[in-house]
Amino acid sequence: MARLEIVDVIDEARFGLIPPCAEPAFDHRTCDYWEDADRGSKAHRPSRLPAGSAAAASPGSTTTGPVSPRSTEPSSGPVTGATEGNLFASPPKPESNPFAAAPKPNANPFAPAPAAQPRNPFFADLTGPLTDNPFTPQRPSRPTIAANAPRKLQLLGRGLGIFGSYAKLLLADGEAVAYCQFGPLSAYPRALRLRGLYPQLPQAPLPAVITCIATTADVRRSGYALRLVEEVCHDLAGRGFAAVEAYPEARAGEDATPAARPEFWIRVGFSLAVDDDHYPVLRREL
C-alpha cells in the first residue's frame, strides 16, 4: 500500500509539485479559467510559470563607448576662482542675499541651558515604530505569497491569510498524483456567473465550490480523487460552509474536463441540483 498524504498548496515548493494535466494543452499551473470569467483559459502557458521579474543586467557586461582617463598632469590654464594679484589676500566674500535668513548669534557659554519642552502625548511623532504594549494581545502574522511568485500561485494564495488555502494535493509515496482546487464562490467569478443561470439554486448561504479535481492518468480508478474530495469537503465544513457545489461539463471527454464527470460527483455524495445537458450543477450539503 502506498503511503498517502494530503497537503495544502501554500508555497512555491508545493506549487511545483502539481502534476501535469492528462491533456497536454491544459495546465493546472497556468489555468485561470475560473478566476477570470471573461478571458480565463485552461491552456498551457509556460510564460506564466516564471516569476516574471525583469532580468538583471549581465555582470560581465562592459561599456562599449570610449573611456577617457582622468589626466594626472597639472593644468596649464588659470585656476577658476583664484585671487589675482595678491596671493596673501583672503578670498572674496560672496555677495550678500537680502532674502537669506539672518545668521544665528553665537551661543553664550554663560547663559543657562534652555528648559526642555514638556512632552505632549497628543502631538507626538507617530511615524516611528509603536511602543510594544505587553498587555495587548499580539496579532499573529498571516501567511502571504511572494509578489514575484507565478501568477497561478498568487491566485491560489489570495485568501491565504483569511480563508485559507485554495488547493490541495494528494501525495502517494511523496509523489503528487491528484490535485483539487476549491474555495469560496466569490473567488471564482466564472462559477458565480454560471450559477446565476439557475435561479432555482439556494441563494443563502452561498456554497463553497470545487472547480477542479484531477489525477494523473496512470493512477486513475485508484480512488485517489474520491479520497481527496472527501478531505476537501471535510475541510470546507470546518471553515463554516453549509454546502459545496461543482459544475462539471457533461459532454466533455475525460481528459478535457478538470471538473470530472457528473457520475463521479454522485459517487462522492453529491446530488444533482440542476439537470442540464451542458453544465449540470452537483451539490453536497455539509
N, C-alpha and C positions, 0 to 999 in steps of 0.2 A: 504493500500500500504506500502511495506517495504521501509525503508529509505536506499537508495543506496549510496555508496561511493567507489571511485576508488583511490587506494593508490599505491605508488611505493614500491617495496621490496628493502630497502636500509640499513636495520639494522637487528640485530638478533631478535628483538621483532616481526617485521613483517614477518620475515622468518619463525618464529614459527607458524604463522597463516595460512600458506599454507595448504589447505585442502588435505586430503589423496586422492590417486587415486581410481577410482571405481574398478580397478583390483588390488587386494591386492599384487600381485607380483611386481607391479611397485611402484615407489615413486618419486614425483617431487623433494623432498628434497635431494635425493641421485643420481638422474639421471645425467649422464654426456655423454649421447648418442651423442648429437650434438656437444659437446665441444671436444670429443676425437674420431677422425674418425677411430682409429684402435682398441681401447679396451673399448670404451664407452659402457655404458649399461643403461637401464631403470629400472633395478632391484631395489628392496627394500633392502638396505644395512644399517641396523641400526648402524653398526660400524662407518659409516661416519658422523653420526649426532653429536656425542660429539666433543668437541673442539680438542681432540687428544693430549693434553699436558700430559706429564708423571705425574703419580700420586705421590704426595708428601709422604714422609715417615710419618708413623703414629706418632702423637706427644706423644702417650703413650708408644712407644717402648722403651725398656731398653737394656742395654748392657748385653749380655749373658755370657761373659767371666769374670773371677775373677778380682776384683778391688783391687789393693794394696794401702792401705792408706799410705800417706807420714809419715814417722816416725818423732816423735817430740823429741826423745831422742838425746842428743848430741853424735856426732860421736866419737868413741874411736880411730880412725885411725889418721894418720898425716894429716894436712891441706895442700892441694896441693898449692904450690906457696908460702908457708910461709918461712920466712927467718930463717934459722937455726942458733943457737948460740946467736947472739946479737939481743935482742928484740927491741933495740932503733935504730938500723940501718935503713936507708931508703931503700925501695925496690929497687932491682937491675934494672938498666936501660935496656930497650930492645936493642938487637943488632942493630947496625946501618945498614941501607939498602943503598948501593951505588947507587941504581937505583931510590930511592924515591926523590921526588921534594924537593928542599931546602925550609926550613921553611920561611915564610914571616916575614920581620922585624916588630917589634912592631910599632904601629902608633906613629907619632910625634905630641904631642899636640900643639906644637908651629908652626907647618907648616900650611900654608894656605890650605883651603879645595880645592880639585881639581875641576876645572871648569866642569860643566855638558856638555856632548856632545850634539851638536845640533841635533835635530830630523831630520832624513832622511825619508821623506814620501814614498820614493821608497824602503826603507829597513825596513819598519815597520813590526811588528809581526802581521800576518793576521790570526793567529789561534784562536784568541778570537772573541767574537761577534762583528759584524759590527755596526758601529755607525749609529743610526737611522737618516735618512735624511727626514725631514718633507716636502721636496719639491718633492720627488719622489712618484709616486702612489704606494700604498700598494697592493700587490698581495693577494687576499683572499685565505684562506686555503681551500684546496679541501677535500671533504669527502673521507674517506677510510674505509676499512673493517679490523677489528682486525685480527692479524696474527693467533690467536687461534680459529677463527670462524670456523663453519662447512665448509667442502670442497665446497659444492654446493654454499653456500653463498659467498665464496671467488670468485668462478667462476662468479656469478652474479654481483659481485662488481668490476670486473677487470677494467671496463671503467668508473667507477663512477665519477672520477674527470674530465674526458674529454667528454665522450659520454653521460653519464647519466645512469639511471637505465636500467637493462636488463629484468625486470619482473614487473608485476602489479597484484594486487588483487582487486577483486570486493567484497565489503562487503555489506551484506544485514542485516540491524539492528545490525551492529557490528560483524556479523559472516561471515567469508570468504566462499564464495560459488563458486567463479570462479578464475582461475589462468591463466595467459598468460606470455609466455617467448618469447623474441624478441631481436633484436639487429642488429648491422652491420654484413654483411656477413663474415667479417674477424674474428669475434668472434666464429664462428661455422664451424670448418674445415669439418665436415661431410656434411653440407649443401653446402659448397664450392666444395667438391668432387662430390656430387650428381649433382650439377648444371653444372659441367664440362662435364657431359654425354650428354648435349643438346647444341650443338654449335649454334643452331638457336636462343637461348636466347640473348638478347642485352647485350653487354659486358661493355657498358658505357652509363650513370653512373651506377655503381653497386647498386643493390637494398638493402634495409633492408630485414630481414627475420623474419617471425613468426614461431617458431619451436614448440610451444606447446600452445594449448588452451583447457581447460578442466573445467568442472563444476562438482559439487557433484551430485551423482545420483538422489537425492531427489528433485533437482530443475531443472532438465532437461526440455526442451521445455518451459522454462520461459522467454527466450530472453536475459538472462544474458550474455551468451557467445557472442552474437551478439553485445551487448552494449559494452562489454569490448574490442572487436576487433576494433570497431569504435573509441574508445578512443585511442587505441594504434596507429591506422593509423593516427589519428589527431596529436598525439604526434610526430610520426616519420616525418610527413610533417613539423612540426615546427622545427625539428632538421636538416632539409635540404635535406631529401631524396626525390627522384622523383618517386620512386616505392617501392613496398613491395611484397615479394613472400612467398608462403607457399608450402610445399611438403608433402601432405598427403599420406597415404598408402591406395590405392584404395580398396584393398581386405581385409583389417584388420577389425576386429569386433569393435563395438562401444566402448567397454571398453579397447580394446587392442591397440588403437592408441591415442596418446596425441595430434595429429595434426588434429583431426576431419576428416570428410569425404569431398570429393570434392564438394558435394551438399551444404554443409554448407558455403564454401568459395564463391560460386556463389551467395548465398543469401545475403552475406555481401558486394557485389560489386566487387568481384574478377572475372576474366575471365580465361578461360582455355588457358594457353600459350603453354603447351606441353601435348598432349594426350598420356598417357602411361598406360598400363594395371596395372602396379605395383606402380609407383611413378609419377603421373602426377604433373605438375607444374601449380600452380594457381598464377596469378599476378594481382596486382591492381596499377594503376597509381595514384599518389598522387598530 
